[in-house]
Amino acid sequence: MAVERILYISDQTASSNSVLAALKASGYEVVSTDGSTDAVALLFVMHSVAAVLVDDRAREQTRFDLTRTLRAIRPDVPITLLCGVQMDRLASLADAYVSTGQPLEKMAPAVQRLLTAKRFQVLSKEC
């Protein structure tokens, strides 16, 4: 089975290393960036991205705009937001939310559940 590639977007220097380590320890290949423009470009050119993980807690409005743009570019790629709290206005923007209050060990399984659900959805459409 091929290693799945996660695009990780974060403006959180302090927590980025631990999130990257948790994803890599779970067997994912991770491409990371701290800029919205780079994230859009990477998603546009990297067709092998399995999921996007957005950790943009410092700039809430940027997170909304970025998530909308990413969804418009690649509607087939699931997006997970790392958030302090789940917000109703994000419901249509992301496929999943992971609370930043949870231990990092819970983040990778949440991403895996999302990827599994997405694969099942694609297989169901083919039947």
N, C-alpha and C positions, 0 to 999 in steps of 0.2 A: 504494500500500500504506500502511495506517495505521501510525503510529508506535506501537510497543509500549511499554506502561507497566510499569516495574519499581518495586516497593515495596522500598525499601532501609532496613533497620533496623540501626542501629549505635550502639554506645556508645563508639566510638573516635573522639574528636574530631580527633585528629591525622591519622588516615588517611582520615576520611570525605570530605574535600574531594577528595583524589586519586581515590578510588573513584568519587565522583559525576562528576568530570570525565571519567574513563575511560568510564563508561557513557554519558554524554551525547555524548562524542566518537564513540561507536559508533552513535549515532542513536536511543538510547532516551530516552523521557521518564521522568524519575525523580521519584518522590515519596519523601521521606525522613523518618524520625523516629528519635528516640533512646529512645523509651519503649515498653515492651511493651504497655501499655494502649492507647496511640495506634495501634500497629501492628495490634492486633486490631480496633479500631474502623475503621481505614482499609480493611483487607481485607474487612471485613463490608459496608461501604457502597460501595466502589469495585469495581464489577463488571467493569471493563475492565483489571484488573491481569493482565498476562501471566505474571509470575513474581515471586517474592519472593527477595531476597538478604539473608541474615542474617549480620551481622558483629558478634558479641556475645562477643568473646574474653575480656573481663575477668570475665564472670560465667557460667561454664560451665553451672551448673544452670539459670540463667535461660534460656539458649539451648535447653536440652532442653524445658523447660516451654513456652516460647514456640512452638517448632517444633511440638510436639504440638497446641497450641491452634490455631495457624494451619492445620494439616492438617485438624483437625476442622471448622473453619469453611468452608474451601474446598479440599476434596480434589482438585479439578481444577486447581489452580494449582501449578506446580512450585516447589519450594523449593531454593535453593542456599545452602550454608553456607560461609562463609569460615572456615577452620580452620588452626591451626598444624600439626596432623596429623590424618589421617583416623582416626576412632575407630569401632570395631566397633559400639558401642552406639548410634551415630547412624544406622546403615545403614537402618533402617526409618523414620527421621524425615525424611530429606532425599532429594531426587532426584539431587543432585550436590554435590560438594565442590570447593572451589578452595583450594589451599594458599596461605596468606598469605606463604609463602616465594617464590612465583612472581612474576614481574613483572606489573604490572597489565595489561599488554597481553594477557595470557593469560586474564584474567577475562572480558572481554566475549565472546570466542569460545566460552568454556565455557557462558556463559548462552545464547548463540545456538544452540549444539548442543542444549541442553536444550529450548529452545523449539521447535526444528525437530523433535526427537524427539516432543515432546508433540503437535504438530500432526499428525504422521504417525500417531501412535497414535489420535487422534480420527478422522482420515480412515479409518483401517483399520476402526474400529468401525462406521462408517457404511456400509461396503460389504457 
